[in-house]
Amino acid sequence: MIKFLVCVTLLCFGISAEGQLIDFSRIKQRKVRKLMSENHLANQKDFNGMETACFAEGEGYSKNSMTFLVKARPEAVWYAYRNSTPKQCWVGKRVSFGVLYDEPEKPLVYADGPYGGMKVGQIIFIQLRLLKGLYKLAVAHKVVAIDDAQKTLQICYMKKGASEGSQFISLRETPDGFTEVTHNTYYKSKSKFRDKRIYPGIHEKVISEYHSNVARSVIYEHLAATEIMP
């Protein structure tokens, strides 16, 4: 009887013996929920079983490289990349933020929840809106490296996804004191046609939205700080 009451109590509070249950009602994207289901994710402990499919030298990857200029100091821009919420970054005509896994002991980061900044080990689920919304695709990637001194970070795709590979973001100061952001992506899938003809255009549009959102948050913070200055 006591064991039964304990189990009922745990379920009422959304907790299982294996960790906090995922609240799928707070994840609005159907494709994200489907991808999580395909990876057998029911509670936070299940994320530990997800494996990365990172870029490896000499494995026949395609490369996509993009550069962006942000008219702000590298320190401010780097802070924005580290601390802007996923909902701020992954939003636009072609992308929306689903949910973020941080670690087993911490609650999942939902679109309507608090965020403590980017950290190694985080797994981000987003949904892409393609062909003017006629086709939607869920993507998961993991933060595997952050270098605050060099202002670089690496994100890997997850196994069982449409693509495998890595994305590298690096910042450098320009002669004008602004920030040049370089985004290099190494990727491959089971379809060479997709890699050469479809992926680059879609990827560039999604990544452009992401970097534009981060840059916008830097400008917003600058304006807010200026307004409160005496």
C-alpha positions in Angstrom: 0.0 0.0 0.0 2.8 2.4 0.9 4.7 1.5 -2.4 1.5 2.3 -4.3 1.0 5.7 -2.7 4.7 6.6 -3.4 4.2 5.7 -7.1 1.0 7.7 -7.3 2.7 10.7 -5.6 5.6 10.6 -8.1 3.3 10.5 -11.1 1.3 13.4 -9.8 4.4 15.5 -9.6 5.6 14.4 -13.0 8.5 12.4 -11.6 9.4 8.8 -12.3 12.1 6.6 -10.7 14.3 7.4 -13.6 14.0 11.2 -13.5 11.7 14.0 -14.4 9.1 13.2 -17.1 9.0 15.2 -20.3 6.0 17.5 -20.5 5.1 17.1 -24.2 2.2 19.5 -23.8 4.7 22.3 -23.5 6.4 21.4 -26.8 4.2 22.8 -29.6 6.0 21.4 -32.6 4.6 18.1 -33.7 7.7 17.1 -35.6 9.9 17.7 -32.5 7.6 15.5 -30.4 7.8 12.8 -33.1 11.6 13.0 -33.2 11.7 12.7 -29.4 9.4 9.7 -29.6 11.5 8.0 -32.2 14.5 8.4 -29.9 12.5 6.9 -27.0 12.7 10.0 -24.9 10.1 9.8 -22.0 12.1 11.3 -19.1 15.3 13.3 -18.7 17.5 10.2 -18.1 16.8 9.0 -21.6 18.8 11.9 -23.1 21.9 10.2 -21.9 21.5 7.5 -24.5 21.5 9.9 -27.4 24.7 9.8 -29.5 26.3 12.5 -31.6 27.3 12.2 -35.2 30.1 14.7 -35.3 32.3 15.7 -38.2 35.4 13.6 -38.7 38.3 14.4 -41.0 38.5 12.6 -44.3 34.9 11.2 -44.3 33.6 12.9 -47.4 31.7 15.8 -45.9 30.4 18.8 -47.8 31.2 22.2 -46.4 29.2 25.4 -46.1 30.8 28.6 -44.9 29.0 31.9 -44.0 30.3 35.1 -42.5 28.3 37.8 -40.7 29.2 41.3 -39.4 27.8 42.5 -36.1 28.5 46.2 -35.3 29.4 45.6 -31.7 32.5 44.6 -29.7 33.3 40.8 -29.7 32.8 40.6 -25.9 29.2 41.8 -26.2 28.5 39.6 -29.2 30.0 36.5 -27.5 27.9 37.2 -24.4 24.8 37.2 -26.6 25.7 33.9 -28.2 26.3 32.4 -24.8 23.2 33.9 -23.0 20.4 34.7 -25.5 17.5 32.3 -24.9 16.9 29.6 -27.5 13.5 31.1 -28.0 15.2 34.4 -29.0 17.7 32.7 -31.3 15.7 29.9 -33.0 12.7 31.9 -34.2 11.6 33.1 -37.6 9.9 32.2 -40.8 11.8 29.0 -41.2 12.7 27.9 -37.7 11.2 27.6 -34.2 12.5 26.4 -30.9 11.1 23.2 -29.3 12.9 22.2 -26.1 16.4 22.1 -24.7 18.0 19.4 -22.5 20.5 20.7 -20.0 21.3 17.9 -17.5 19.4 15.2 -15.6 19.3 17.2 -12.3 17.8 20.4 -14.0 14.4 20.9 -15.5 14.2 20.9 -19.3 14.2 24.3 -20.9 10.8 24.8 -22.6 10.0 27.8 -24.8 8.1 29.4 -21.9 10.7 28.6 -19.3 13.9 30.2 -17.9 17.4 29.7 -19.4 20.7 29.8 -17.7 23.0 30.2 -20.7 24.7 27.9 -23.2 26.8 25.0 -21.8 28.6 21.9 -23.1 26.3 18.9 -23.2 23.1 20.8 -24.0 20.8 19.1 -26.6 18.6 21.5 -28.6 15.5 20.5 -30.5 14.2 22.8 -33.3 11.7 22.6 -36.1 12.4 23.8 -39.6 9.6 25.1 -41.8 10.3 24.3 -45.4 8.6 24.9 -48.8 6.5 27.7 -47.3 5.3 25.5 -44.5 4.3 22.5 -46.7 7.0 20.4 -45.1 8.4 20.5 -41.6 11.5 18.8 -40.2 12.7 18.4 -36.6 16.4 18.6 -35.9 18.5 17.9 -32.8 22.0 19.1 -32.1 24.3 19.0 -29.2 26.8 21.6 -27.9 30.1 19.7 -27.6 32.7 22.5 -27.2 32.9 26.1 -26.0 36.1 28.2 -25.8 35.5 31.5 -24.1 39.1 32.7 -24.6 39.0 32.1 -28.4 35.3 32.8 -28.7 34.5 29.6 -30.5 31.9 26.8 -30.2 31.1 23.5 -31.8 27.7 21.9 -32.3 27.2 18.3 -33.5 24.2 16.7 -35.1 22.7 13.7 -33.4 22.5 10.1 -34.7 19.2 9.1 -36.3 18.8 12.5 -37.8 18.6 13.5 -41.5 22.3 14.6 -41.5 25.5 14.1 -39.6 28.4 16.5 -39.0 29.3 19.6 -37.1 28.8 23.3 -37.0 31.7 25.6 -35.9 31.0 29.2 -34.9 34.0 31.6 -34.3 34.2 35.3 -33.6 37.0 37.8 -34.4 37.4 41.5 -34.0 37.6 43.6 -37.2 39.9 46.6 -37.7 36.8 48.8 -37.0 36.3 47.2 -33.6 33.2 45.3 -34.7 32.7 41.5 -34.8 33.0 39.1 -37.7 31.2 35.9 -37.1 32.1 32.8 -39.2 29.9 29.8 -39.3 31.4 26.7 -40.9 29.3 23.6 -41.4 30.5 20.1 -42.3 27.7 17.8 -43.2 26.7 14.7 -45.1 23.6 12.5 -45.5 22.6 9.4 -47.4 21.7 11.5 -50.4 24.4 13.3 -52.4 21.6 15.2 -54.3 20.3 16.4 -51.0 23.7 17.5 -49.8 24.6 19.4 -53.0 21.2 20.7 -54.2 18.8 21.0 -51.2 20.7 21.3 -47.9 22.9 24.4 -48.7 20.1 26.8 -49.5 17.9 25.7 -46.6 20.8 25.7 -44.2 21.9 29.2 -45.2 18.4 30.7 -44.7 18.0 29.0 -41.3 21.5 30.0 -40.1 21.0 33.5 -41.3 17.8 33.8 -39.2 19.7 32.5 -36.2 22.6 34.9 -36.4 20.3 37.8 -37.2 18.4 37.1 -34.0 21.6 37.0 -31.9 22.8 40.2 -33.5 19.4 41.8 -32.8 19.7 40.9 -29.1 23.1 42.5 -28.9 21.7 45.7 -30.4 18.7 45.6 -28.1 20.9 45.2 -25.0 23.1 48.1 -26.2 20.1 50.4 -26.7 18.7 49.4 -23.3 22.0 50.2 -21.6 22.2 53.5 -23.4 18.7 54.5 -22.3 19.4 54.0 -18.6 22.8 55.7 -18.7 22.8 59.2 -17.0 
